[in-house]
Amino acid sequence: MRKKIYPSDIAREQFAKIAPILESVRKQTRPRTLDLYHVFNAVLYLLKTGCQWRQLPTEYPKWRSVHAYFQIWQEDETLNKVLKKISWRGSTKQWSDLQN
């Protein structure tokens, strides 16, 4: 369980509005072991701070896991859809460029 809360984190209530969108992208394989709430907050932290993947604070899931979800959500613009839904005011442009 995470102890520290970062300014980029969103509330669980706000996440509940976008969770179905994020979950719908995932292929049905083995059961999920990570809480998507923490994964999504980690992505928001990265977008807000511009830190490197490996410098993701330890309160979030491992950076490789967060990066894997990020790539999945970027494939069909899912991340942009949910960021609009929560009224995100940052840019994802710098991260999109890294995927090419």
Secondary structure, 3 states (H helix, E strand, C coil): CCCCCCCCCCCHHHHHHHHHHHHHHCCCCCCCCCCHHHHHHHHHHHHHHCCCHHHCCCCCCCHHHHHHHHHHHHHCCHHHHHHHHCCCCCCCHHHHHHCC
